[in-house]
Amino acid sequence: MSSPFAWLRPPEYRQLPAGFSHPQRPAPVAAPQLLHWNAGLAERLGMPAVEPAQIARLLAGLDGPSPPSGLATAYAGHQFGHFVPQLGDGRALLLGDIVSPDGARFELQLKGSGRTPFSRGGDGRAALGPVLREVLVSEAMHALGVPTTRSLAAIASGELVQRERPLPGGVLARLASSHVRVGSFEYFACRRDIASLQALSDWVICRHYPHCQEAERPALALLQAVIERQAELIAHWMSVGFIHGVMNTDNMALSGETIDYGPCAFLDEYNPNKVFSSIDQQGRYAYSNQPGIAQWNLARLAECLLPLIDADEAAGIELASTAVQAFVPAFEAAWLARMRPKFGLDTAQPGDSELIEHFLAALHEIEADYTRSFSALADRCGSEQAGVMATLPRTPAMDRWCPAWQARLSAEQCDVDAIRTRLRRANPAVIPRNHQIERVIAAAYADDMQPFDELLAALCRPFDDGPAQQRFMQPPEVEQRVEKTFCGT
């Protein structure tokens, strides 16, 4: 009889030397209950029909492939600018790989699966709330088209975890094309382990950037490819108002996917200096700081790759510095490419950046809701200025901006209906707002998953503004605002 887990292959990452990871099995939990199963994702991965109880037992550490193949991977990282030479999967476990029908390979990782050698005194578990938050936000990001890890399943563990207070525990199963981070390279660079750096670089190139294999300097080509992909990713974050909240180097994936949804949030009222993370006391990872922090993180990756880029250190530094400096124009181009459609623009004009910045400044002045303000543009496209002001409060800055926008639209040589369609396709109606997330988590703690399921269904249709979506589109009242979010550790 074939194994019920034949769809789960041993992780390709275990081909790397022993120092890259530690063999590990999930620690069993008391009474697993499957709360979420992403059937659509499973179908696209070509996974066979599975029994909910079977998946629950897999996530709970009560069953799994034989022989076991789980790994806790090693990495380091700069956390809020301070280097920590050993972090690693302290509450996560790389369970195996899944290969989709088109040949794409994904890693299946558990979060909250128990202690590992990298737990550093932690319990290795996760509270149910952060597990459900990651499901909601990661699937919303996917629906918005943002490269991201995906959530395959979540269980309630039937156990309590001790945080500020005892909370119900949970385990998340998520997918990524890989979980290699900038911190993975830092782990070996700080140990001056050049052989392991080379092995890791070769693995990432083979997995994600095979075109780099033919380059004169494959490590430099890898750095350039990662920079380009990160510029695209951060521009996408900024366009939808996403704040990661904890952009440490161990939370930047080489694949270019958004990873590790801890104290993350989406903007309600527009404030470029907005910070949600309870642990970001200095605002290092504020919304507007994200492009600069991404470049800083990429500079740390460049430092790790120097020995592989050129045997002459000075030559390597020059080449790597040029690559890192290219992030700024790459991001600016990607940001404009993302923002223009949000204003109904399909062509490029020299003054577009100023037009966009003036609109954002006007939003900041009146603390207007970021998402709904862009939705209002679709509703009011082609209307007189007063019509737009019915949705956006009247200010001198907005009074000046609207005629400039209408004049810019006239240069598109496109009818109003086509521009409205473009606007609605570019501007989501529904985003995962913190007050909605907190509401459904509270219900889940009270054993009611219906609010969670309803919100998730709405988030998976972010551009649908029909009647069923209306209650998920509303920004919070002042008393409903969630100003602080927390890590799940």
Secondary structure by P-SEA (a helix, b strand, c coil): ccccccccccccccccccccbbbbcccccccccccccaaaaaaaaccccccaaaaaaaaacccccccccccccccccccccccccccccccccccbbbbcccbbbbbbbbcccccccccccccccccaaaaaaaaaaaaaaaaaccbbbbbccccccccccccccbbbbbbbbbbccccccaaaaaaaaaacaaaaaaaaaaaaaacccccccccccaaaaaaaaaaaaaaaaaaaaaaaccccccccccccccccccccccbbbbbcccccccccccccccccccccaaaaaaaaaaaaaaaaacccccccaaaaaaaaaaaaaaaaaaaaaaaaaaccccccccccccaaaaaaaaaaaaaaaacccaaaaaaaaaacccccaaaaaacccccaaaaacaaaaaaaaaaccccaaaaaaaaaaacccccccaaaaaaaaaaaaaccaaaaaaaaaaaaaccccccccccccccccccccccbbbbcc
